[in-house]
Amino acid sequence: MPHPKSPHPESRGRSPAHVERLRQLNADYDRLADKNDKGIDLGADISFEHYSHALNLARHEAFSSDENGRSDAPPLVDDRLQRARALLMPESDSPTLDQDIPRNIGTTTSDASKMPTNFDYWRKLNPDWEVSIYDHQAMDTWMEDRLSTKDGNSRRQLNILKAYKLLPRRILKIVLFRYLLIMMDGGLTTDSDTASVRPIAQWANMSDNVSILHDWTDPRLHRLLPRRHGPPRLIVAIEDERDGPTAVRLELAQWTFAAVPGHPVLIDLIQHVAKVSNEIALSRKNGREEYWMSDEFVMEWTGPKIFTEAVYRYLRSRWGFNYRRLKGVIHPVRVGDVLILPPRSFQADAAELRDGDSIYSYVWHG
């Protein structure tokens, strides 16, 4: 099946006026400056049209079962891809406008019987959330069950499952698994060496303290960028504001985040993994896979950089928001469907873990 053509804005349910306004809001985008000043690369094209087209390609690249892009994904995978497209529609038309993040907490470990004691705080402070702990075998089983389809007496593997099996180190598999887990089931994923400091319900119920960053220069666009927000569909936190040679680098914490099923940011991340896996496979054929096995690659790929770029790319393409506006924030910020918590919200210290007395301390990270 050939890849879909890049869609016309109207074909994606978008108002041409809104698409044009997104172009205006993103006119200040300077890829080279972002790379040099912040170490962040959102890509050559951050337009809404390009982002939508890339999302469509996911079905034919990561979630098909052969190189021809045959669309034979399981029904639940198809549903999640449809949800992702719905989240790119104008808010007033989106069927998932008021969907809550599912009450699931997922983590990974090499041995589920040896979890850190502090992890129990997730259960204690969030008794109405279901906690799932996946060891390596459970991860592999989940991947096989969710990302393959029955074909006679055998099972046909989706390309992203093939990519998972090609990844040369377990830490790489863990990162991809967690993206897929939240894409499919929604909820929160966190490292096993973390602890809940405040109930998760409090993260999203701060409307009196949340700064709404939106574009109100054109009153005709209020219908598409409404003042009334439903529940957040993606919750992330700024890791820290770190002084660099010329600017402050605003990376997001990757060890904890929450999202609804099928959020476009997760599709973007999974697409990236699929492409990296293909490059690894090609390098293996050519006998040049040293870089993919190196600690340098693992740190770059599993760290916050790739995750940060995916979130900021979405904020640019979907909402016309320049992430540099987050510099210096001290309160939670809401941009469209994304709730961004201030620096160190997911890095509470030991006293905050014990007393929970800091208003924006939500997660302790060991």
TIDO-80633 format. One record per residue (C-alpha): residue in one letter; residue number from 1; x, y, z. Coordinates in steps of 0.1 Angstrom, whole numbers, plus 5000, padded with zeros to 4 digits. Example, Ala and Ser with C-alpha at 12.3 -4.5 7.8 and 13.67 -1.06 7.14 Angstrom:
BEGIN
<residu:A num:1 c1:5123 c2:4955 c3:5078> .
<residu:S num:2 c1:5137 c2:4989 c3:5071> .
//
This chain:
BEGIN
<residu:M num:1 c1:5000 c2:5000 c3:5000> .
<residu:P num:2 c1:5015 c2:5034 c3:4991> .
<residu:H num:3 c1:5021 c2:5059 c3:5018> .
<residu:P num:4 c1:4994 c2:5085 c3:5021> .
<residu:K num:5 c1:4998 c2:5119 c3:5005> .
<residu:S num:6 c1:5004 c2:5149 c3:5027> .
<residu:P num:7 c1:4969 c2:5160 c3:5037> .
<residu:H num:8 c1:4953 c2:5194 c3:5029> .
<residu:P num:9 c1:4945 c2:5212 c3:5061> .
<residu:E num:10 c1:4908 c2:5211 c3:5055> .
<residu:S num:11 c1:4909 c2:5173 c3:5051> .
<residu:R num:12 c1:4922 c2:5170 c3:5086> .
<residu:G num:13 c1:4892 c2:5189 c3:5101> .
<residu:R num:14 c1:4912 c2:5221 c3:5107> .
<residu:S num:15 c1:4901 c2:5256 c3:5100> .
<residu:P num:16 c1:4923 c2:5272 c3:5073> .
<residu:A num:17 c1:4923 c2:5303 c3:5095> .
<residu:H num:18 c1:4937 c2:5283 c3:5124> .
<residu:V num:19 c1:4964 c2:5266 c3:5102> .
<residu:E num:20 c1:4974 c2:5300 c3:5089> .
<residu:R num:21 c1:4976 c2:5313 c3:5125> .
<residu:L num:22 c1:4998 c2:5284 c3:5135> .
<residu:R num:23 c1:5021 c2:5294 c3:5106> .
<residu:Q num:24 c1:5023 c2:5329 c3:5120> .
<residu:L num:25 c1:5029 c2:5317 c3:5155> .
<residu:N num:26 c1:5057 c2:5294 c3:5144> .
<residu:A num:27 c1:5073 c2:5320 c3:5121> .
<residu:D num:28 c1:5100 c2:5326 c3:5148> .
<residu:Y num:29 c1:5111 c2:5290 c3:5146> .
<residu:D num:30 c1:5149 c2:5288 c3:5142> .
<residu:R num:31 c1:5161 c2:5252 c3:5141> .
<residu:L num:32 c1:5198 c2:5261 c3:5141> .
<residu:A num:33 c1:5194 c2:5285 c3:5171> .
<residu:D num:34 c1:5175 c2:5258 c3:5190> .
<residu:K num:35 c1:5203 c2:5233 c3:5183> .
<residu:N num:36 c1:5231 c2:5257 c3:5192> .
<residu:D num:37 c1:5215 c2:5274 c3:5222> .
<residu:K num:38 c1:5194 c2:5246 c3:5237> .
<residu:G num:39 c1:5207 c2:5213 c3:5223> .
<residu:I num:40 c1:5172 c2:5206 c3:5210> .
<residu:D num:41 c1:5162 c2:5197 c3:5175> .
<residu:L num:42 c1:5125 c2:5197 c3:5166> .
<residu:G num:43 c1:5132 c2:5190 c3:5129> .
<residu:A num:44 c1:5132 c2:5210 c3:5097> .
<residu:D num:45 c1:5094 c2:5213 c3:5094> .
<residu:I num:46 c1:5073 c2:5220 c3:5124> .
<residu:S num:47 c1:5041 c2:5229 c3:5105> .
<residu:F num:48 c1:5008 c2:5214 c3:5114> .
<residu:E num:49 c1:5005 c2:5198 c3:5080> .
<residu:H num:50 c1:5038 c2:5180 c3:5083> .
<residu:Y num:51 c1:5031 c2:5168 c3:5118> .
<residu:S num:52 c1:4997 c2:5154 c3:5107> .
<residu:H num:53 c1:5013 c2:5137 c3:5077> .
<residu:A num:54 c1:5040 c2:5121 c3:5099> .
<residu:L num:55 c1:5013 c2:5108 c3:5123> .
<residu:N num:56 c1:4996 c2:5091 c3:5093> .
<residu:L num:57 c1:5028 c2:5075 c3:5083> .
<residu:A num:58 c1:5030 c2:5057 c3:5117> .
<residu:R num:59 c1:5002 c2:5034 c3:5106> .
<residu:H num:60 c1:5022 c2:5024 c3:5075> .
<residu:E num:61 c1:5056 c2:5022 c3:5090> .
<residu:A num:62 c1:5056 c2:5013 c3:5127> .
<residu:F num:63 c1:5022 c2:4997 c3:5129> .
<residu:S num:64 c1:5020 c2:4976 c3:5098> .
<residu:S num:65 c1:5035 c2:4941 c3:5094> .
<residu:D num:66 c1:5055 c2:4944 c3:5062> .
<residu:E num:67 c1:5076 c2:4968 c3:5042> .
<residu:N num:68 c1:5046 c2:4975 c3:5020> .
<residu:G num:69 c1:5028 c2:4992 c3:5048> .
<residu:R num:70 c1:4999 c2:4968 c3:5048> .
<residu:S num:71 c1:4974 c2:4981 c3:5074> .
<residu:D num:72 c1:4966 c2:4950 c3:5094> .
<residu:A num:73 c1:4971 c2:4962 c3:5130> .
<residu:P num:74 c1:4949 c2:4947 c3:5158> .
<residu:P num:75 c1:4917 c2:4967 c3:5164> .
<residu:L num:76 c1:4930 c2:4982 c3:5196> .
<residu:V num:77 c1:4961 c2:4996 c3:5179> .
<residu:D num:78 c1:4938 c2:5010 c3:5152> .
<residu:D num:79 c1:4917 c2:5026 c3:5178> .
<residu:R num:80 c1:4947 c2:5043 c3:5194> .
<residu:L num:81 c1:4959 c2:5057 c3:5161> .
<residu:Q num:82 c1:4924 c2:5071 c3:5154> .
<residu:R num:83 c1:4924 c2:5087 c3:5188> .
<residu:A num:84 c1:4958 c2:5104 c3:5180> .
<residu:R num:85 c1:4942 c2:5119 c3:5148> .
<residu:A num:86 c1:4912 c2:5130 c3:5168> .
<residu:L num:87 c1:4935 c2:5149 c3:5192> .
<residu:L num:88 c1:4947 c2:5170 c3:5162> .
<residu:M num:89 c1:4912 c2:5181 c3:5154> .
<residu:P num:90 c1:4898 c2:5215 c3:5166> .
<residu:E num:91 c1:4889 c2:5211 c3:5203> .
<residu:S num:92 c1:4852 c2:5216 c3:5197> .
<residu:D num:93 c1:4851 c2:5186 c3:5173> .
<residu:S num:94 c1:4873 c2:5163 c3:5193> .
<residu:P num:95 c1:4854 c2:5132 c3:5207> .
<residu:T num:96 c1:4881 c2:5128 c3:5234> .
<residu:L num:97 c1:4879 c2:5164 c3:5248> .
<residu:D num:98 c1:4870 c2:5154 c3:5283> .
<residu:Q num:99 c1:4887 c2:5121 c3:5286> .
<residu:D num:100 c1:4905 c2:5116 c3:5319> .
<residu:I num:101 c1:4939 c2:5099 c3:5320> .
<residu:P num:102 c1:4932 c2:5063 c3:5330> .
<residu:R num:103 c1:4941 c2:5054 c3:5365> .
<residu:N num:104 c1:4970 c2:5030 c3:5357> .
<residu:I num:105 c1:5006 c2:5032 c3:5370> .
<residu:G num:106 c1:5032 c2:5011 c3:5352> .
<residu:T num:107 c1:5068 c2:5005 c3:5360> .
<residu:T num:108 c1:5096 c2:4981 c3:5349> .
<residu:T num:109 c1:5121 c2:4961 c3:5369> .
<residu:S num:110 c1:5145 c2:4932 c3:5364> .
<residu:D num:111 c1:5130 c2:4914 c3:5395> .
<residu:A num:112 c1:5095 c2:4923 c3:5407> .
<residu:S num:113 c1:5101 c2:4906 c3:5441> .
<residu:K num:114 c1:5129 c2:4932 c3:5449> .
<residu:M num:115 c1:5111 c2:4965 c3:5444> .
<residu:P num:116 c1:5124 c2:4995 c3:5464> .
<residu:T num:117 c1:5104 c2:5001 c3:5495> .
<residu:N num:118 c1:5096 c2:5037 c3:5486> .
<residu:F num:119 c1:5077 c2:5026 c3:5455> .
<residu:D num:120 c1:5049 c2:5015 c3:5479> .
<residu:Y num:121 c1:5040 c2:5052 c3:5482> .
<residu:W num:122 c1:5024 c2:5050 c3:5448> .
<residu:R num:123 c1:4998 c2:5026 c3:5462> .
<residu:K num:124 c1:4995 c2:5043 c3:5496> .
<residu:L num:125 c1:4987 c2:5078 c3:5481> .
<residu:N num:126 c1:4968 c2:5066 c3:5451> .
<residu:P num:127 c1:4946 c2:5037 c3:5463> .
<residu:D num:128 c1:4922 c2:5040 c3:5434> .
<residu:W num:129 c1:4950 c2:5036 c3:5408> .
<residu:E num:130 c1:4960 c2:5002 c3:5396> .
<residu:V num:131 c1:4997 c2:4995 c3:5398> .
<residu:S num:132 c1:5014 c2:4971 c3:5374> .
<residu:I num:133 c1:5050 c2:4960 c3:5377> .
<residu:Y num:134 c1:5066 c2:4944 c3:5346> .
<residu:D num:135 c1:5097 c2:4923 c3:5347> .
<residu:H num:136 c1:5116 c2:4915 c3:5315> .
<residu:Q num:137 c1:5095 c2:4884 c3:5307> .
<residu:A num:138 c1:5063 c2:4902 c3:5314> .
<residu:M num:139 c1:5074 c2:4930 c3:5290> .
<residu:D num:140 c1:5082 c2:4906 c3:5262> .
<residu:T num:141 c1:5048 c2:4888 c3:5267> .
<residu:W num:142 c1:5029 c2:4921 c3:5267> .
<residu:M num:143 c1:5046 c2:4931 c3:5234> .
<residu:E num:144 c1:5038 c2:4898 c3:5217> .
<residu:D num:145 c1:5002 c2:4898 c3:5229> .
<residu:R num:146 c1:4994 c2:4934 c3:5219> .
<residu:L num:147 c1:5015 c2:4939 c3:5188> .
<residu:S num:148 c1:5010 c2:4908 c3:5167> .
<residu:T num:149 c1:4980 c2:4894 c3:5149> .
<residu:K num:150 c1:4969 c2:4858 c3:5143> .
<residu:D num:151 c1:4977 c2:4845 c3:5108> .
<residu:G num:152 c1:4966 c2:4809 c3:5105> .
<residu:N num:153 c1:4986 c2:4789 c3:5129> .
<residu:S num:154 c1:5012 c2:4816 c3:5134> .
<residu:R num:155 c1:5013 c2:4853 c3:5144> .
<residu:R num:156 c1:5021 c2:4882 c3:5122> .
<residu:Q num:157 c1:5043 c2:4907 c3:5140> .
<residu:L num:158 c1:5039 c2:4945 c3:5136> .
<residu:N num:159 c1:5070 c2:4963 c3:5125> .
<residu:I num:160 c1:5073 c2:4980 c3:5159> .
<residu:L num:161 c1:5075 c2:4946 c3:5176> .
<residu:K num:162 c1:5102 c2:4936 c3:5152> .
<residu:A num:163 c1:5120 c2:4968 c3:5160> .
<residu:Y num:164 c1:5117 c2:4960 c3:5197> .
<residu:K num:165 c1:5134 c2:4926 c3:5192> .
<residu:L num:166 c1:5162 c2:4942 c3:5172> .
<residu:L num:167 c1:5172 c2:4967 c3:5199> .
<residu:P num:168 c1:5206 c2:4955 c3:5212> .
<residu:R num:169 c1:5203 c2:4964 c3:5249> .
<residu:R num:170 c1:5176 c2:4958 c3:5275> .
<residu:I num:171 c1:5174 c2:4995 c3:5285> .
<residu:L num:172 c1:5164 c2:5004 c3:5250> .
<residu:K num:173 c1:5136 c2:4978 c3:5251> .
<residu:I num:174 c1:5124 c2:4992 c3:5284> .
<residu:V num:175 c1:5120 c2:5028 c3:5270> .
<residu:L num:176 c1:5101 c2:5016 c3:5239> .
<residu:F num:177 c1:5079 c2:4993 c3:5261> .
<residu:R num:178 c1:5069 c2:5022 c3:5283> .
<residu:Y num:179 c1:5060 c2:5044 c3:5254> .
<residu:L num:180 c1:5038 c2:5016 c3:5239> .
<residu:L num:181 c1:5023 c2:5008 c3:5273> .
<residu:I num:182 c1:5010 c2:5044 c3:5277> .
<residu:M num:183 c1:5000 c2:5047 c3:5241> .
<residu:M num:184 c1:4979 c2:5016 c3:5243> .
<residu:D num:185 c1:4965 c2:5017 c3:5279> .
<residu:G num:186 c1:4971 c2:5053 c3:5290> .
<residu:G num:187 c1:4980 c2:5062 c3:5326> .
<residu:L num:188 c1:5012 c2:5070 c3:5343> .
<residu:T num:189 c1:5046 c2:5054 c3:5338> .
<residu:T num:190 c1:5074 c2:5059 c3:5363> .
<residu:D num:191 c1:5108 c2:5045 c3:5372> .
<residu:S num:192 c1:5110 c2:5018 c3:5399> .
<residu:D num:193 c1:5132 c2:5041 c3:5421> .
<residu:T num:194 c1:5105 c2:5068 c3:5425> .
<residu:A num:195 c1:5078 c2:5075 c3:5450> .
<residu:S num:196 c1:5046 c2:5095 c3:5450> .
<residu:V num:197 c1:5048 c2:5125 c3:5472> .
<residu:R num:198 c1:5013 c2:5139 c3:5466> .
<residu:P num:199 c1:4982 c2:5120 c3:5451> .
<residu:I num:200 c1:4981 c2:5121 c3:5414> .
<residu:A num:201 c1:4947 c2:5136 c3:5415> .
<residu:Q num:202 c1:4962 c2:5168 c3:5428> .
<residu:W num:203 c1:4985 c2:5172 c3:5398> .
<residu:A num:204 c1:4956 c2:5179 c3:5375> .
<residu:N num:205 c1:4932 c2:5198 c3:5399> .
<residu:M num:206 c1:4952 c2:5231 c3:5401> .
<residu:S num:207 c1:4931 c2:5253 c3:5379> .
<residu:D num:208 c1:4934 c2:5283 c3:5402> .
<residu:N num:209 c1:4972 c2:5282 c3:5400> .
<residu:V num:210 c1:4978 c2:5271 c3:5364> .
<residu:S num:211 c1:4990 c2:5297 c3:5339> .
<residu:I num:212 c1:4972 c2:5293 c3:5306> .
<residu:L num:213 c1:4995 c2:5301 c3:5278> .
<residu:H num:214 c1:4976 c2:5306 c3:5245> .
<residu:D num:215 c1:4972 c2:5329 c3:5216> .
<residu:W num:216 c1:4944 c2:5354 c3:5221> .
<residu:T num:217 c1:4954 c2:5379 c3:5194> .
<residu:D num:218 c1:4926 c2:5369 c3:5171> .
<residu:P num:219 c1:4891 c2:5367 c3:5187> .
<residu:R num:220 c1:4879 c2:5346 c3:5158> .
<residu:L num:221 c1:4901 c2:5317 c3:5171> .
<residu:H num:222 c1:4886 c2:5314 c3:5205> .
<residu:R num:223 c1:4864 c2:5286 c3:5193> .
<residu:L num:224 c1:4895 c2:5266 c3:5183> .
<residu:L num:225 c1:4916 c2:5276 c3:5213> .
<residu:P num:226 c1:4889 c2:5277 c3:5241> .
<residu:R num:227 c1:4894 c2:5292 c3:5275> .
<residu:R num:228 c1:4876 c2:5263 c3:5291> .
<residu:H num:229 c1:4899 c2:5233 c3:5294> .
<residu:G num:230 c1:4890 c2:5197 c3:5300> .
<residu:P num:231 c1:4913 c2:5174 c3:5319> .
<residu:P num:232 c1:4949 c2:5174 c3:5307> .
<residu:R num:233 c1:4957 c2:5146 c3:5282> .
<residu:L num:234 c1:4995 c2:5148 c3:5288> .
<residu:I num:235 c1:5013 c2:5156 c3:5321> .
<residu:V num:236 c1:5050 c2:5163 c3:5321> .
<residu:A num:237 c1:5075 c2:5182 c3:5343> .
<residu:I num:238 c1:5105 c2:5204 c3:5336> .
<residu:E num:239 c1:5135 c2:5185 c3:5349> .
<residu:D num:240 c1:5156 c2:5216 c3:5357> .
<residu:E num:241 c1:5168 c2:5248 c3:5343> .
<residu:R num:242 c1:5204 c2:5242 c3:5336> .
<residu:D num:243 c1:5228 c2:5270 c3:5327> .
<residu:G num:244 c1:5246 c2:5264 c3:5294> .
<residu:P num:245 c1:5272 c2:5284 c3:5276> .
<residu:T num:246 c1:5247 c2:5308 c3:5261> .
<residu:A num:247 c1:5212 c2:5300 c3:5275> .
<residu:V num:248 c1:5191 c2:5279 c3:5298> .
<residu:R num:249 c1:5182 c2:5244 c3:5286> .
<residu:L num:250 c1:5147 c2:5233 c3:5294> .
<residu:E num:251 c1:5147 c2:5195 c3:5295> .
<residu:L num:252 c1:5117 c2:5175 c3:5306> .
<residu:A num:253 c1:5118 c2:5146 c3:5331> .
<residu:Q num:254 c1:5113 c2:5114 c3:5313> .
<residu:W num:255 c1:5113 c2:5090 c3:5343> .
<residu:T num:256 c1:5077 c2:5100 c3:5351> .
<residu:F num:257 c1:5049 c2:5112 c3:5328> .
<residu:A num:258 c1:5012 c2:5105 c3:5322> .
<residu:A num:259 c1:4990 c2:5106 c3:5291> .
<residu:V num:260 c1:4957 c2:5094 c3:5276> .
<residu:P num:261 c1:4958 c2:5064 c3:5252> .
<residu:G num:262 c1:4969 c2:5073 c3:5217> .
<residu:H num:263 c1:4984 c2:5107 c3:5225> .
<residu:P num:264 c1:5003 c2:5121 c3:5194> .
<residu:V num:265 c1:5035 c2:5126 c3:5214> .
<residu:L num:266 c1:5037 c2:5089 c3:5221> .
<residu:I num:267 c1:5031 c2:5081 c3:5184> .
<residu:D num:268 c1:5059 c2:5105 c3:5175> .
<residu:L num:269 c1:5083 c2:5088 c3:5200> .
<residu:I num:270 c1:5074 c2:5053 c3:5188> .
<residu:Q num:271 c1:5080 c2:5064 c3:5152> .
<residu:H num:272 c1:5115 c2:5077 c3:5162> .
<residu:V num:273 c1:5123 c2:5043 c3:5178> .
<residu:A num:274 c1:5112 c2:5024 c3:5146> .
<residu:K num:275 c1:5135 c2:5045 c3:5125> .
<residu:V num:276 c1:5165 c2:5040 c3:5149> .
<residu:S num:277 c1:5158 c2:5003 c3:5149> .
<residu:N num:278 c1:5160 c2:5002 c3:5111> .
<residu:E num:279 c1:5193 c2:5021 c3:5112> .
<residu:I num:280 c1:5206 c2:4995 c3:5137> .
<residu:A num:281 c1:5195 c2:4967 c3:5114> .
<residu:L num:282 c1:5213 c2:4983 c3:5085> .
<residu:S num:283 c1:5245 c2:4988 c3:5105> .
<residu:R num:284 c1:5245 c2:4952 c3:5116> .
<residu:K num:285 c1:5243 c2:4941 c3:5079> .
<residu:N num:286 c1:5273 c2:4962 c3:5072> .
<residu:G num:287 c1:5292 c2:4951 c3:5103> .
<residu:R num:288 c1:5291 c2:4986 c3:5118> .
<residu:E num:289 c1:5270 c2:4984 c3:5150> .
<residu:E num:290 c1:5296 c2:4997 c3:5175> .
<residu:Y num:291 c1:5279 c2:5030 c3:5180> .
<residu:W num:292 c1:5245 c2:5015 c3:5187> .
<residu:M num:293 c1:5260 c2:4994 c3:5215> .
<residu:S num:294 c1:5279 c2:5023 c3:5231> .
<residu:D num:295 c1:5271 c2:5040 c3:5264> .
<residu:E num:296 c1:5270 c2:5073 c3:5245> .
<residu:F num:297 c1:5242 c2:5062 c3:5223> .
<residu:V num:298 c1:5222 c2:5046 c3:5252> .
<residu:M num:299 c1:5225 c2:5078 c3:5272> .
<residu:E num:300 c1:5214 c2:5100 c3:5243> .
<residu:W num:301 c1:5185 c2:5077 c3:5233> .
<residu:T num:302 c1:5171 c2:5068 c3:5267> .
<residu:G num:303 c1:5177 c2:5102 c3:5284> .
<residu:P num:304 c1:5153 c2:5132 c3:5284> .
<residu:K num:305 c1:5164 c2:5147 c3:5250> .
<residu:I num:306 c1:5143 c2:5126 c3:5227> .
<residu:F num:307 c1:5113 c2:5128 c3:5250> .
<residu:T num:308 c1:5117 c2:5165 c3:5254> .
<residu:E num:309 c1:5119 c2:5171 c3:5216> .
<residu:A num:310 c1:5087 c2:5151 c3:5210> .
<residu:V num:311 c1:5067 c2:5171 c3:5236> .
<residu:Y num:312 c1:5080 c2:5204 c3:5223> .
<residu:R num:313 c1:5074 c2:5195 c3:5187> .
<residu:Y num:314 c1:5038 c2:5188 c3:5195> .
<residu:L num:315 c1:5034 c2:5221 c3:5214> .
<residu:R num:316 c1:5048 c2:5239 c3:5183> .
<residu:S num:317 c1:5029 c2:5220 c3:5156> .
<residu:R num:318 c1:4996 c2:5216 c3:5174> .
<residu:W num:319 c1:4994 c2:5248 c3:5195> .
<residu:G num:320 c1:5020 c2:5272 c3:5180> .
<residu:F num:321 c1:5038 c2:5274 c3:5214> .
<residu:N num:322 c1:5075 c2:5282 c3:5217> .
<residu:Y num:323 c1:5089 c2:5262 c3:5246> .
<residu:R num:324 c1:5113 c2:5290 c3:5254> .
<residu:R num:325 c1:5084 c2:5307 c3:5271> .
<residu:L num:326 c1:5087 c2:5281 c3:5298> .
<residu:K num:327 c1:5120 c2:5297 c3:5310> .
<residu:G num:328 c1:5116 c2:5309 c3:5346> .
<residu:V num:329 c1:5082 c2:5294 c3:5353> .
<residu:I num:330 c1:5074 c2:5287 c3:5389> .
<residu:H num:331 c1:5038 c2:5275 c3:5386> .
<residu:P num:332 c1:5022 c2:5248 c3:5365> .
<residu:V num:333 c1:5015 c2:5258 c3:5329> .
<residu:R num:334 c1:4987 c2:5246 c3:5307> .
<residu:V num:335 c1:4992 c2:5247 c3:5269> .
<residu:G num:336 c1:4963 c2:5232 c3:5251> .
<residu:D num:337 c1:4959 c2:5197 c3:5264> .
<residu:V num:338 c1:4993 c2:5196 c3:5280> .
<residu:L num:339 c1:5000 c2:5203 c3:5317> .
<residu:I num:340 c1:5036 c2:5212 c3:5323> .
<residu:L num:341 c1:5047 c2:5212 c3:5359> .
<residu:P num:342 c1:5075 c2:5235 c3:5371> .
<residu:P num:343 c1:5112 c2:5225 c3:5376> .
<residu:R num:344 c1:5119 c2:5198 c3:5402> .
<residu:S num:345 c1:5082 c2:5188 c3:5405> .
<residu:F num:346 c1:5094 c2:5152 c3:5399> .
<residu:Q num:347 c1:5126 c2:5156 c3:5419> .
<residu:A num:348 c1:5114 c2:5161 c3:5455> .
<residu:D num:349 c1:5141 c2:5157 c3:5481> .
<residu:A num:350 c1:5140 c2:5133 c3:5510> .
<residu:A num:351 c1:5123 c2:5158 c3:5534> .
<residu:E num:352 c1:5095 c2:5164 c3:5509> .
<residu:L num:353 c1:5090 c2:5127 c3:5505> .
<residu:R num:354 c1:5086 c2:5124 c3:5542> .
<residu:D num:355 c1:5065 c2:5156 c3:5548> .
<residu:G num:356 c1:5050 c2:5164 c3:5515> .
<residu:D num:357 c1:5052 c2:5201 c3:5524> .
<residu:S num:358 c1:5062 c2:5216 c3:5491> .
<residu:I num:359 c1:5033 c2:5227 c3:5470> .
<residu:Y num:360 c1:5047 c2:5215 c3:5437> .
<residu:S num:361 c1:5066 c2:5184 c3:5448> .
<residu:Y num:362 c1:5049 c2:5154 c3:5434> .
<residu:V num:363 c1:5074 c2:5127 c3:5428> .
<residu:W num:364 c1:5106 c2:5117 c3:5446> .
<residu:H num:365 c1:5133 c2:5102 c3:5423> .
<residu:G num:366 c1:5161 c2:5081 c3:5439> .
//
